[in-house]
Amino acid sequence: MKDYFKYGLIGWNVVLTLVAGYLLFTELGGKKNTATTKNFEKDTVAINKPVKIAYFEMDSIASGFNLVKSLNTELKSKENAIETEVTNGTRNLQQKFNYYQNLDKEGKLTPEQAQNATLELKKMEEEVATRKNKLEQEYMDYRTRRQNDIKTKIESFIKDFNKGRGYTFVVSDDPGLFYYRDTTFNITKDVIRGLNEMYKEEKK
């Protein structure tokens, strides 16, 4: 469970990139198809205006956005708490097992006591496993919910950020997705600065 935010968004970013590519192809091809072009009239002032694409680097957002840093710290703390609780439960189980094992070696367990000990150990093992699964599921649900909140914040910010700039598409650039990009249209620093200013205001 490392790189919580970055890898949690990879699938989302790939989908967004594919959708953006499709929309770009549709818009460029739409010059020959008036019906298709009309689908963009709500967001496009002029049908034939130049296509402008900006991008930001998701790795940099993950490492530079203070809200992401805060989330990663929080998730790490939760991971440590889960690991500690599960480790303690497993240790208690092992100690109980050793206790009954020593009694058995010393001949101090009757058959009935041995049977009861087996049932007790089995119950403890099931409780540890159940608790572990519950904690991990709660952790995953919380992480997913917080990541979705952050994605929503980024989407909302990009929408406001683009007002007056006129980009047709703003896409996230993950390693390996693009083989060439003109750094003139790299808005990563501006996005990080704006997101952190927004986060700072929200914390007040």
VOBA-1610 file (N, C-alpha, C; in pm, whole numbers, padded with zeros to 5 digits, always signed):
BEGIN
Met+00083-00119+00000Met+00000+00000+00000Met+00088+00126+00000Lys+00175+00135-00097Lys+00263+00250-00111Lys+00213+00338-00223Asp+00269+00467-00226Asp+00232+00564-00328Asp+00080+00570-00344Tyr+00015+00589-00234Tyr-00129+00574-00225Tyr-00205+00652-00331Phe-00176+00782-00337Phe-00253+00867-00429Phe-00217+00839-00574Lys-00086+00833-00604Lys-00044+00820-00743Lys-00098+00695-00808Tyr-00076+00580-00745Tyr-00120+00456-00807Tyr-00270+00436-00798Gly-00332+00501-00700Gly-00477+00493-00692Gly-00546+00568-00805Leu-00472+00657-00873Leu-00531+00737-00980Leu-00490+00691-01119Ile-00400+00595-01129Ile-00351+00555-01260Ile-00464+00514-01352Gly-00553+00428-01305Gly-00664+00383-01388Gly-00751+00499-01430Trp-00776+00590-01339Trp-00859+00707-01367Trp-00795+00794-01474Asn-00664+00814-01465Asn-00594+00899-01561Asn-00588+00837-01699Val-00570+00706-01705Val-00568+00638-01835Val-00702+00653-01904Val-00809+00635-01827Val-00943+00651-01885Val-00963+00793-01934Leu-00923+00891-01853Leu-00938+01030-01895Leu-00861+01059-02022Thr-00740+01003-02032Thr-00657+01025-02151Thr-00721+00965-02274Leu-00773+00845-02261Leu-00838+00780-02375Leu-00962+00857-02417Val-01040+00903-02319Val-01159+00981-02350Val-01121+01111-02419Ala-01016+01178-02368Ala-00971+01302-02429Ala-00925+01278-02572Gly-00854+01168-02594Gly-00809+01136-02729Gly-00926+01114-02822Tyr-01026+01046-02774Tyr-01145+01020-02856Tyr-01218+01150-02888Leu-01233+01233-02786Leu-01303+01360-02808Leu-01225+01449-02905Leu-01091+01448-02892Leu-01009+01527-02984Leu-01027+01479-03127Phe-01024+01347-03145Phe-01043+01290-03279Phe-01180+01327-03333Thr-01281+01320-03246Thr-01418+01352-03288Thr-01429+01498-03328Glu-01365+01586-03247Glu-01376+01728-03278Glu-01304+01762-03408Leu-01186+01707-03427Leu-01112+01735-03550Leu-01186+01682-03671Gly-01244+01564-03655Gly-01318+01505-03766Gly-01452+01573-03785Gly-01496+01646-03682Gly-01628+01708-03687Gly-01638+01822-03785Lys-01525+01870-03834Lys-01531+01977-03933Lys-01598+01931-04061Lys-01603+01799-04077Lys-01669+01743-04195Lys-01809+01695-04160Asn-01845+01712-04034Asn-01974+01659-03989Asn-02039+01760-03896Thr-02131+01838-03949Thr-02193+01945-03871Thr-02269+01890-03751Ala-02334+01775-03767Ala-02412+01716-03659Ala-02322+01681-03542Thr-02203+01625-03570Thr-02111+01588-03464Thr-02058+01712-03394Thr-02028+01816-03474Thr-01972+01937-03417Thr-02066+02003-03319Lys-02195+01993-03338Lys-02293+02058-03252Lys-02284+02009-03109Asn-02227+01889-03089Asn-02216+01836-02955Asn-02123+01921-02869Phe-02035+02001-02932Phe-01938+02078-02858Phe-01977+02224-02845Glu-02095+02261-02896Glu-02131+02401-02899Glu-02147+02461-02760Lys-02181+02379-02660Lys-02201+02430-02526Lys-02071+02482-02467Asp-01959+02419-02499Asp-01831+02457-02442Asp-01744+02535-02540Thr-01784+02545-02664Thr-01700+02607-02766Thr-01770+02728-02825Val-01704+02843-02816Val-01762+02967-02867Val-01773+02961-03019Ala-01664+02920-03082Ala-01663+02910-03228Ala-01626+02769-03267Ile-01705+02709-03356Ile-01685+02571-03394Ile-01545+02549-03452Asn-01497+02644-03528Asn-01369+02626-03596Asn-01251+02686-03520Lys-01266+02714-03393Lys-01155+02771-03320Lys-01044+02666-03304Pro-00918+02711-03294Pro-00805+02617-03283Pro-00816+02528-03159Val-00772+02405-03173Val-00771+02312-03060Val-00647+02338-02976Lys-00666+02366-02848Lys-00554+02390-02757Lys-00558+02285-02646Ile-00447+02218-02628Ile-00440+02113-02525Ile-00328+02148-02427Ala-00360+02150-02299Ala-00260+02168-02194Ala-00253+02039-02113Tyr-00143+02022-02042Tyr-00130+01900-01962Tyr-00061+01933-01830Phe-00084+01847-01733Phe-00010+01857-01607Phe+00040+01718-01571Glu+00152+01713-01500Glu+00217+01586-01464Glu+00160+01535-01332Met+00096+01420-01338Met+00031+01367-01219Met+00132+01332-01109Asp+00251+01287-01147Asp+00354+01258-01046Asp+00385+01383-00964Ser+00394+01496-01034Ser+00425+01621-00966Ser+00309+01667-00879Ile+00187+01645-00927Ile+00070+01680-00845Ile+00071+01597-00718Ala+00101+01468-00732Ala+00101+01377-00617Ala+00206+01417-00514Ser+00319+01471-00561Ser+00427+01506-00469Ser+00423+01652-00425Gly+00348+01736-00499Gly+00349+01878-00469Gly+00222+01935-00409Phe+00111+01864-00423Phe-00017+01910-00370Phe-00021+01877-00221Asn-00032+01980-00139Asn-00025+01960+00007Asn-00136+01872+00061Leu-00252+01876-00003Leu-00362+01789+00042Leu-00327+01643+00020Val-00258+01613-00090Val-00214+01476-00116Val-00110+01434-00014Lys-00017+01524+00016Lys+00085+01494+00117Lys+00020+01463+00251Ser-00078+01544+00287Ser-00149+01523+00413Ser-00220+01389+00414Leu-00283+01355+00301Leu-00353+01227+00292Leu-00256+01111+00304Asn-00142+01119+00236Asn-00044+01011+00241Asn+00007+00989+00383Thr+00029+01100+00455Thr+00072+01089+00595Thr-00035+01022+00679Glu-00160+01062+00657Glu-00273+01004+00731Glu-00287+00855+00701Leu-00275+00819+00572Leu-00289+00679+00534Leu-00176+00595+00591Lys-00056+00651+00595Lys+00057+00579+00653Lys+00033+00552+00800Ser-00022+00650+00870Ser-00053+00634+01012Ser-00157+00525+01032Lys-00258+00523+00946Lys-00361+00419+00955Lys-00302+00282+00927Glu-00213+00274+00829Glu-00147+00147+00798Glu-00070+00095+00919Asn+00005+00185+00982Asn+00085+00145+01098Asn-00004+00096+01212Ala-00120+00164+01230Ala-00212+00125+01336Ala-00270-00014+01309Ile-00304-00040+01182Ile-00357-00171+01144Ile-00251-00278+01167Glu-00130-00249+01122Glu-00021-00346+01137Glu+00007-00377+01283Thr+00003-00274+01366Thr+00027-00294+01510Thr-00081-00380+01573Glu-00207-00350+01540Glu-00317-00427+01600Glu-00314-00573+01555Val-00291-00596+01427Val-00287-00733+01376Val-00167-00808+01433Thr-00054-00740+01444Thr+00065-00803+01500Thr+00043-00843+01645Asn-00022-00755+01722Asn-00050-00786+01862Asn-00145-00905+01873Gly-00247-00908+01787Gly-00340-01020+01789Gly-00272-01151+01754Thr-00184-01147+01655Thr-00111-01267+01615Thr-00015-01311+01724Arg+00047-01213+01791Arg+00140-01247+01900Arg+00065-01313+02015Asn-00052-01260+02050Asn-00132-01320+02158Asn-00172-01463+02123Leu-00207-01483+01997Leu-00244-01618+01952Leu-00125-01712+01965Gln-00006-01665+01924Gln+00113-01749+01930Gln+00150-01781+02075Gln+00135-01683+02163Gln+00166-01705+02305Gln+00072-01807+02366Lys-00056-01797+02331Lys-00154-01892+02383Lys-00124-02033+02330Phe-00087-02041+02204Phe-00052-02171+02145Phe+00069-02231+02218Asn+00172-02148+02242Asn+00291-02197+02312Asn+00257-02243+02453Tyr+00167-02171+02517Tyr+00127-02207+02653Tyr+00064-02346+02656Tyr-00031-02370+02568Tyr-00096-02502+02566Tyr-00001-02611+02517Gln+00088-02576+02429Gln+00184-02673+02379Gln+00276-02719+02492Asn+00320-02626+02574Asn+00407-02662+02687Asn+00332-02747+02788Leu+00206-02713+02814Leu+00127-02794+02907Leu+00112-02936+02854Asp+00092-02947+02723Asp+00076-03080+02663Asp+00204-03161+02674Lys+00319-03095+02652Lys+00447-03164+02663Lys+00474-03213+02804Glu+00423-03136+02901Glu+00442-03172+03042Glu+00336-03270+03091Gly+00245-03309+03003Gly+00141-03403+03039Gly+00036-03345+03131Lys+00017-03214+03126Lys-00075-03147+03217Lys-00210-03116+03152Leu-00234-03168+03033Leu-00360-03145+02965Leu-00436-03276+02952Thr-00558-03276+03001Thr-00643-03392+02980Thr-00696-03386+02836Pro-00745-03496+02783Pro-00802-03494+02647Pro-00910-03387+02632Glu-00992-03371+02733Glu-01098-03271+02726Glu-01040-03130+02723Gln-00936-03107+02805Gln-00872-02976+02809Gln-00802-02946+02674Ala-00742-03047+02617Ala-00675-03031+02488Ala-00776-02994+02379Gln-00893-03059+02385Gln-00997-03029+02288Gln-01047-02885+02304Asn-01066-02845+02430Asn-01110-02708+02457Asn-01005-02606+02414Ala-00878-02641+02434Ala-00768-02553+02395Ala-00767-02535+02244Thr-00790-02644+02171Thr-00794-02638+02025Thr-00906-02547+01977Leu-01022-02560+02039Leu-01135-02476+02003Leu-01107-02329+02034Glu-01042-02305+02149Glu-01009-02167+02187Glu-00911-02105+02089Leu-00809-02181+02050Leu-00710-02130+01955Leu-00771-02104+01818Lys-00860-02192+01777Lys-00927-02174+01649Lys-01012-02048+01650Lys-01082-02024+01761Lys-01166-01906+01774Lys-01081-01780+01771Met-00967-01782+01842Met-00877-01667+01843Met-00823-01638+01704Glu-00788-01745+01632Glu-00735-01728+01497Glu-00839-01665+01405Glu-00963-01710+01417Glu-01072-01656+01335Glu-01097-01509+01368Glu-01089-01476+01496Glu-01112-01338+01539Glu-01003-01245+01484Val-00878-01293+01487Val-00768-01212+01433Val-00787-01190+01283Ala-00822-01297+01212Ala-00841-01287+01066Ala-00959-01195+01032Thr-01068-01208+01107Thr-01187-01125+01083Thr-01156-00978+01109Arg-01087-00953+01218Arg-01051-00816+01252Arg-00958-00756+01147Lys-00863-00834+01101Lys-00768-00789+00999Lys-00843-00751+00871Asn-00934-00838+00828Asn-01011-00810+00707Asn-01097-00685+00722Lys-01157-00669+00840Lys-01242-00553+00866Lys-01161-00423+00860Leu-01046-00424+00925Leu-00961-00305+00927Leu-00911-00270+00788Glu-00871-00370+00712Glu-00821-00346+00577Glu-00930-00295+00484Gln-01052-00348+00499Gln-01164-00302+00416Gln-01200-00157+00450Glu-01202-00126+00579Glu-01229+00012+00621Glu-01123+00107+00567Tyr-01000+00060+00569Tyr-00889+00141+00519Tyr-00906+00167+00368Met-00936+00062+00292Met-00951+00075+00148Met-01069+00166+00114Asp-01179+00151+00187Asp-01297+00235+00162Asp-01263+00382+00190Tyr-01193+00406+00300Tyr-01157+00542+00336Tyr-01061+00601+00232Arg-00961+00523+00192Arg-00864+00571+00094Arg-00932+00605-00038Thr-01020+00517-00084Thr-01092+00541-00209Thr-01178+00666-00200Arg-01248+00682-00088Arg-01334+00800-00070Arg-01253+00929-00071Arg-01139+00929-00002Arg-01056+01049+00002Arg-00993+01077-00134Gln-00951+00975-00205Gln-00894+00993-00338Gln-00997+01051-00434Asn-01119+01002-00424Asn-01226+01055-00509Asn-01254+01202-00476Asp-01246+01236-00348Asp-01264+01376-00308Asp-01156+01464-00371Ile-01033+01414-00370Ile-00922+01491-00427Ile-00938+01504-00578Lys-00979+01397-00644Lys-01001+01403-00789Lys-01108+01507-00822Thr-01212+01511-00739Thr-01319+01608-00761Thr-01266+01751-00744Lys-01181+01772-00644Lys-01121+01903-00623Lys-01035+01945-00741Ile-00956+01850-00794Ile-00870+01881-00907Ile-00954+01914-01030Glu-01058+01835-01054Glu-01146+01860-01168Glu-01211+01997-01158Ser-01259+02031-01038Ser-01324+02160-01017Ser-01225+02274-01037Phe-01104+02256-00984Phe-01002+02360-00999Phe-00964+02380-01145Ile-00944+02270-01219Ile-00905+02279-01359Ile-01013+02353-01439Lys-01138+02327-01407Lys-01247+02394-01478Lys-01241+02546-01457Asp-01219+02588-01332Asp-01207+02730-01303Asp-01077+02787-01361Phe-00970+02709-01351Phe-00839+02751-01401Phe-00844+02782-01550Asn-00924+02706-01624Asn-00928+02718-01769Asn-01010+02837-01817Lys-01086+02899-01727Lys-01166+03014-01767Lys-01073+03127-01815Gly-01094+03171-01936Gly-01010+03276-01992Gly-00885+03227-02061Arg-00853+03098-02044Arg-00734+03043-02109Arg-00768+02972-02240Gly-00890+02923-02248Gly-00938+02867-02374Gly-00881+02735-02417Tyr-00835+02653-02322Tyr-00788+02519-02360Tyr-00907+02431-02395Thr-00893+02357-02505Thr-00999+02264-02543Thr-00998+02142-02452Phe-00876+02095-02419Phe-00859+01981-02329Phe-00746+02012-02232Val-00762+01966-02109Val-00654+01965-02011Val-00642+01821-01963Val-00528+01758-01990Val-00513+01616-01960Val-00399+01596-01860Ser-00404+01486-01789Ser-00296+01450-01698Ser-00197+01360-01770Asp-00071+01384-01749Asp+00034+01309-01816Asp+00100+01214-01718Asp+00073+01086-01735Asp+00141+00984-01655Asp+00257+00927-01736Pro+00362+00880-01669Pro+00476+00823-01740Pro+00433+00714-01837Gly+00478+00725-01963Gly+00449+00622-02063Gly+00326+00648-02146Leu+00243+00746-02109Leu+00121+00771-02185Leu+00147+00852-02311Phe+00240+00948-02303Phe+00269+01032-02419Phe+00416+01018-02456Tyr+00443+01010-02586Tyr+00580+00996-02633Tyr+00642+01131-02667Tyr+00560+01232-02681Tyr+00612+01366-02703Tyr+00511+01467-02649Arg+00561+01571-02588Arg+00476+01680-02544Arg+00556+01809-02546Asp+00494+01914-02591Asp+00555+02045-02596Asp+00544+02107-02457Thr+00656+02129-02392Thr+00654+02178-02254Thr+00595+02319-02242Thr+00575+02385-02356Thr+00511+02516-02353Thr+00372+02506-02290Phe+00309+02389-02308Phe+00172+02371-02259Phe+00167+02290-02129Asn+00282+02286-02060Asn+00288+02220-01931Asn+00242+02318-01823Ile+00126+02294-01766Ile+00069+02386-01667Ile+00083+02331-01525Thr+00172+02233-01507Thr+00185+02165-01377Thr+00211+02262-01263Lys+00310+02351-01278Lys+00344+02443-01170Lys+00227+02533-01134Asp+00156+02580-01235Asp+00040+02666-01209Asp-00070+02589-01137Val-00089+02464-01176Val-00192+02381-01114Val-00159+02354-00968Ile-00033+02317-00942Ile+00009+02289-00804Ile-00005+02414-00718Arg+00038+02528-00772Arg+00029+02653-00697Arg-00118+02686-00666Gly-00203+02672-00766Gly-00343+02703-00746Gly-00412+02608-00651Leu-00381+02478-00663Leu-00441+02379-00574Leu-00401+02404-00429Asn-00275+02437-00408Asn-00228+02461-00271Asn-00288+02589-00213Glu-00309+02689-00296Glu-00373+02811-00249Glu-00519+02782-00212Met-00585+02700-00294Met-00723+02661-00265Met-00730+02581-00136Tyr-00637+02488-00118Tyr-00634+02404+00002Tyr-00607+02489+00126Lys-00519+02587+00112Lys-00486+02676+00223Lys-00608+02755+00267Glu-00686+02802+00171Glu-00807+02877+00203Glu-00910+02788+00270Glu-00920+02663+00223Glu-01018+02570+00279Glu-00986+02535+00425Lys-00859+02536+00461Lys-00818+02500+00595Lys-00843+02612+00696Lys-00859+02736+00647Lys-00881+02848+00738Lys-01017+02838+00809
//
